[in-house]
Amino acid sequence: MTTTPAIIGWAHSKFGKASEPDVEALLAGVTGAALDHAGTEPGDVDGIFVGVFNGGFSRQGFEAGLVGAGRPELATVPAVHTENACATGSSALFTALDFVQSGRGRIALVAGAEKMTAAEPEVVSDALLTASYRKDDEQAGSFAGVFAGIARDYFERYGDHRNTLAHIAAKNHRNGVDNPYAHLRKDLGFEFCAEVSDRNPFVADPLRRTDCSLVSDGAAALVVASPDVAASAPRAVGWRGRAHANDHLPLSRRDDVLSFAGAKSAFARATNEAGAGLSDLDLIETHDCFTVAELLQYEAFGLAEPGKGATAIDSGRTERDGDLPVNPSGGLKSKGHPIGATGISQHIMAALQLTGDAGEMQVPGAGLAAVFNMGGVAVANYCSVLERVR
């Protein structure tokens, strides 16, 4: 992809319970900062691409206009809003990439945000369930309930892997301690993650609280530029490969829900385009909305055979100092999951690694990184293979 755009700047808020009252304020906090980081003026931006899920968190829609509302200097730049469930951020980013790569513009500003913590718990639960096929999944009671059903199916076929899920949670919380943007910077340890308690109750059996990503506020923004602009930028992180694959929204129409076929397709196509195998990757930032999702992604990506995903974590391979670190940022599990910001945040985490700016999170010698972001139960699947080009 010789004409592929590059990331030339970014900004990332602290995830958690934010003082900003709404999405408009969250977006304002990162859009100007991302342009500053890229050394780009607002007048140079040709298009703005905004990822906000909403799903009922806010009565304010028309999120494409909110960037200009919060940053009047950007109000007249053409802007569009995308939504693709938990892959909303990546859908905005990939739309921006197509815009720049097609020659329609040279510089695009991509921003994603979500304000979740101000909503009542029942509103949060209902909003998240819109990322499923409600005709079939309403009976699960919650989005966590949908993934709990998948975990039970996995256990029935391959044996009880509650401890495997606890090891994944513990790994990601351990990694998150070193991420200054993370919602929960605490090493909870395997024992805490494995034990059901008042502090770690079942959310939806067999998924405990530590198996579920955090309800978070946050925002992230990227500046994407054409190769000629990136050539003189302070830094540039480019794509060696990328892919977007979809699968059936109704799980009942899939041959095997546990295969995560859409995730497998996106990852394979992106790595094939990059000419890279697993042994070439230095890290993966992946979508651990629930620990069972990360487990199934190990298998979909080829780190382990079906039913053998536990070997990837048990061997230490996916630890930060392992053969192929997975979620050295702490992932959604520790960093948090403000839905519209997540896919953009994942790309920033990878870019920090590739530019050597990841601080205590740094994977030594990181040169090639994969990012995987999914919407729903691996319905909308986005994968990027990134490298530093400047």
Secondary structure, 3 states (H helix, E strand, C coil): CCCCCEEEEEEECCCECCCCCCHHHHHHHHHHHHHHHHCCCHHHCCEEEEECCCCCCCCCCCHHHHHHHHCHHHCCCCEEEECCHHHHHHHHHHHHHHHHHCCCCCEEEEEEEECCCCCCHHHHHHHHHCCCCHHHHHHHCCHHHHHHHHHHHHHHHHCCCHHHHHHHHHHHHHHHCCCCCCCCCCCCHHHHHHCCCCCCCEEECCEEHHHECCCCEEEEEEEEECHHHHCCCCCCEEEEEEEEEECCCCHHHCCCHHHCHHHHHHHHHHHHHHCCCHHHCCEEECCCCEHHHHHHHHHHHCCCCCCCCHHHHHCCCCCCCCCCCECCCCHHHHHCCCHHHHHHHHHHHHHHHHCCCCHHHCCCCCCEEEEEEEECCCCEEEEEEEEECC
